[in-house]
Amino acid sequence: MRIIARRTLREFAESLAGHRDRPAVKAALDAWFQEVRRARWRNSADIKRSYATASIVSAERVVFNVKGNAYRLVVAVDFEKGIVWIKWIGTHKDYDRIDVTEVEHGG
């Protein structure tokens, strides 16, 4: 899959500088990026096979748990084009305050 944009993951990890979770979060995001980049998802069932704890919100919105569900990563997936757009990343607490179906990066 093509992931847009890795910079969002890097910037989020950098924003945790000095936080004790930072190394684990960065490692988890790097691992997720590498796994998804190699994936060839054709539908949401393919995602669930790779990530059983992922939440399929709609035909194209998916939420991944990061670092034991302490953080959440919201993406949009275009299966036909093989593209994953990072829409939002943050703590689980912050996730509870967003509308996962509408959230956009920076929003």
TAPE-V558377 format. One record per backbone hydrogen bond with DSSP energy under -0.5 kcal/mol. NH is the residue of the N-H (numbers start at 1). CO is the residue of the C=O. If there is no record, write none. Layout:
BEGIN
nh=[NH:NH]
co=[CO:CO]
END
This chain:
BEGIN
nh=[2:3:4:6:8:9:9:10:11:12:13:14:15:16:16:17:19:22:25:26:27:28:29:30:31:32:33:34:35:36:37:38:39:46:47:48:49:50:51:54:55:56:57:57:58:62:63:64:66:70:70:71:72:73:74:75:76:77:78:79:82:83:84:85:86:86:87:87:88:90:92:95:96:97:98:100:102:103:107]
co=[82:1:84:3:5:5:6:6:7:8:9:10:11:12:13:14:16:19:21:22:23:24:25:26:27:28:29:30:31:32:33:34:35:43:43:44:45:46:47:51:63:54:55:61:61:75:55:73:71:66:67:66:90:64:88:62:85:60:83:77:78:78:2:76:4:84:74:85:74:72:70:91:92:94:95:98:99:99:104]
END
